[in-house]
Amino acid sequence: MSIPTTRLGRTGLTVSRLALGTMTFGLQTDEAVSHRILDRATDGGINFLDTADVYPLGGELDTVGRTEEIIGRWLRAQGGNRRSQFVIATKACGRMGPHSWNQGASRKHLLDAIDASLKRLQMDHVDLYQLHHDDRATPLDESLEALDTIVRSGRARYVGVSNFLSYRLARAIGRAELNKLTQLVSVQPRYSLLFREIERELLPLAGEEGLGVIPYNPLAGGLLTGKYQPGTKPEENTRFTLGTAGGMYQNRYWNDRSFDTVSELHKLADQAGVPLATLAVAWVMANPLITAPLLGASRPEQLDATLAAADYKIDADLKKKLDELTADYRKGDAPR
């Protein structure tokens, strides 16, 4: 198994075409298992690791930062020479403390947040620093100026955003250009066979502006593994029941429409002789605008099927069937 590499958007930074998402570390998975997941991913060829200061997913204020700490201890155990072999990305904007200023994209919070993340990660810089979401309460110029300060100070090499609407991303790019600030190089949206809305505006914008695209949820929270059955309740300690995030994931995917689609997708995967998880990730990778889908796992062996996507090429006929079967997911709600 080998994972090809690509450049992150128009930058000179080379990353693996699959990335490891780490939001399960510290709640759904303990530190020992998290380290084994990191070992499995990097042994499989992944050099691109993504996290966020608010992780683990589903936690409360008493758990924020735990995931970065787990990654920091793993990186330290690898030895100094190995740090240079990884591209490390983190994010900020979520609530990190009890005060109103302990969240968002204000200059105060971002400059505090990057220092706290670097301390937890045990490093002097990250490769990619991202706004986790769009903070409408803070002027874009203030947020962009803070990101520029962070890059110029050497605490991050590149900056990007996550969960931005297309028009807000376009405006951020324009304001950074106008004010001669550090340019955004990437966007991190939700994207899968069960959520294709970004194909309408966000992906064309990313292509035109040369942004790297690092999609999360390529397996729709695990529904696209095919292991969940309709008419049943979500299992404990899964994405669909995890702490404060379980309800969000159920609202996204746990419905008859999704289960019906997954059933049809499973048939296509069986006909092709490939695990549905492999097929789902390979379909995301087949879009030429995608840089590196984020793979998640709660156990190391779960990565076997998704890592295999790097070597699996979807033929044109199968790709057409997948596109047609899930075409309505480009539109949002089902037609009425």
C-alpha angles and dihedrals in degrees: 000000000000132000117215121222133229139179120267100246112299094336125107090239113117119209137173115267089240123052131196118239112205107191092118092062114110102016112033089030127030123230097265093052091043090056091050089052089052090049092050093047096048093042086054092057105268114139098165116087123183128194141146136221093243094055141146096081113241096022133125133229090286091062103041112121094022094112093053089050091053091050091046093055091047092050091048090052090055091064131241096283093057096056089076090058093067135069106217121200128182137171140217139195103086123109111281102169146009098274127087091241093055091089143038134051101292118137090247095053098042094050090048092044097053092052091049092048092050090051092051092045091047094229139110097231143009123223097225126023116189139188102238092211141351112280103206091184092066123064111250090232091059093050093046092048089052091051089049090052090051093052094044090050090055096244092118132021098205138008135215144157140243132206095012122151113239097250092049091049090049090050092049091052091049095047092049090051093047093049094041093239130151108292124240110247104185148026128207112206135163111262136163143123086281096048116041103147093115089069090074101061116342098059094047088050091049090050094049093047095041095240123163112240117214106180123199129205095034087159094045093244091313097308089113091061087074093227096117121081128212117248093032132104119250114267121249119262093025130116088264096059103028114132115277093351101058096085092049092054093046090052091050101048116356099099140104093257093057094044092050090051093047089053091056092044090052090057091054091048091050091050089051091047094235133116112262091236090057091048094048094052092042089054090055091047091050091069104094092216093061117097104185130340115224113243119207130194141172092196129032094238091060088072094064095082096041096046087053088066089078090068098037118095117197111221118231095253094052091045090054092051092050091048093049095045093053099034093115090062088071088067102051111230120039115268116272 
